[in-house]
Amino acid sequence: MSKILGSDKVKRGMAEMQKGGVIMDVVNAEQAKLAEAAGAVAVMALERVPSDIRKAGGVARMADPRIVEEVMNAVSIPVMAKGRIGHITEARVLEAMGVDYIDESEVLTPADEEFHLKKDEFTVPFVCGCRDLGEAARRIGEGAAMLRTKGEPGTGNIVEAVRHLRKVNAQVRKLSVMNDDEIMTEAKLLGAPYEVLKEIKTLGKLPVVNFAAGGVATPADAALMMELGADGVFVGSGIFKSESPEKYAKAIVQATTHYQDYALIGKLSKELGAAMKGLDINSLSLEERMQERGW
Ligand SMILES: O=C(CO)[C@H](O)[C@H](O)COP(=O)(O)O
């Protein structure tokens, strides 16, 4: 019997439906319910939020399937789950469990330092991280149906998320005014598949939704990512390592929706309690930077 694979159109369309929203990392049913009640468009099941992954050290793997199941049973919004980069079996297990999306994520310890998953061989759609257009195009070439700029997860520091989003968007703009005969050279320079770059040039934008992730810690951070052109926002530690996760979750959703209503964002930011304590990116060694994982 031949395998039933979702078409790119269906896989990408599912992500389109999340546009303008916030996807929250959750580690149990209670957090999933909090996220749903706050207005999250989807949740991401994982064992620990990135800030706790940093603290725990060791190898970070796909969540215990009991956690994933618990989250799936707790909410009616889509449930995503993280698997390790290149870990075919973790991805197959998550697919068999019926999750709505898999994140092939650098937040977990990579299983393969050379090869990412061949995502177009799966029925379930995938989201992947990127820091620049080369990485974005390679992931699309492998079948990713959604992207997220990586930022530096678990730091509560928005600076890398800003850097990556600005970079991808600037590179897309540059590509969109290139002549067809310049694209092959750009493909060589970026290490990106020519056909994917051609598609981006023709569309004048990425062919898949691109959310911002990694370091969003306040409503204003989330709004900033939208202002810079993100299609939506992923938040994990920023909510669950803040003083009041419920208040932060609601305020971040509101700020993402109304990202240019600055008076509202000011109002939302009052009386939230302390944001998560942030980390200076320069205090992290290259090995400690999750964004360096994958290629
Ligand atoms: O890969 C991810 C998307 O789900 C991360 O978990 C996300 O970037 C969260 O980072 P942070 O904890 O800094 O909000």
The ligand as an SDF file (V2000), in Angstrom:
LIG
                    3D

 14 13  0  0  0  0  0  0  0  0999 V2000
   11.4610   26.3250   19.2850 O   0  0  0  0  0  0  0  0  0  0  0  0
   10.6480   26.9580   19.8670 C   0  0  0  0  0  0  0  0  0  0  0  0
    9.3410   27.2010   19.2700 C   0  0  0  0  0  0  0  0  0  0  0  0
    8.3880   26.4550   19.9380 O   0  0  0  0  0  0  0  0  0  0  0  0
   10.9700   27.4460   21.2110 C   0  0  0  0  0  0  0  0  0  0  0  0
   10.4810   26.6190   22.1720 O   0  0  0  0  0  0  0  0  0  0  0  0
   10.6250   28.8720   21.3260 C   0  0  0  0  0  0  0  0  0  0  0  0
   11.5750   29.5250   20.5680 O   0  0  0  0  0  0  0  0  0  0  0  0
   10.5150   29.3270   22.7150 C   0  0  0  0  0  0  0  0  0  0  0  0
   11.6180   30.0730   23.1160 O   0  0  0  0  0  0  0  0  0  0  0  0
   11.4890   30.9070   24.4540 P   0  0  0  0  0  0  0  0  0  0  0  0
   11.4850   29.9120   25.5560 O   0  0  0  0  0  0  0  0  0  0  0  0
   12.6830   31.7940   24.4520 O   0  0  0  0  0  0  0  0  0  0  0  0
   10.2000   31.6590   24.3360 O   0  0  0  0  0  0  0  0  0  0  0  0
  1  2  2  0
  2  3  1  0
  2  5  1  0
  3  4  1  0
  5  6  1  0
  5  7  1  0
  7  8  1  0
  7  9  1  0
  9 10  1  0
 10 11  1  0
 11 12  2  0
 11 13  1  0
 11 14  1  0
M  END
$$$$
